[in-house]
């Protein structure tokens, strides 16, 4: 199933989040300003999660919340 089919089929936010969190990890390179990366890493440390997990969470929340 493709993500567009979930959106078109009226899947719940939870179902969309589950779909986005599945799959094998794929390495990527992201170019962001150093200040942004430093603040994001610091923000991730506050609840005790990794920077990578924080970025994944932000992306999933943004995509799953869209209709």
Buried (B, 14 or more C-beta within 10 A) or exposed (E): EEEEEBBEEEBEEEEBBBBBEEEEEEEEEEEEEEEEBEEBBEEBEEEEEEBEEBBBBEEBEEBBEEE
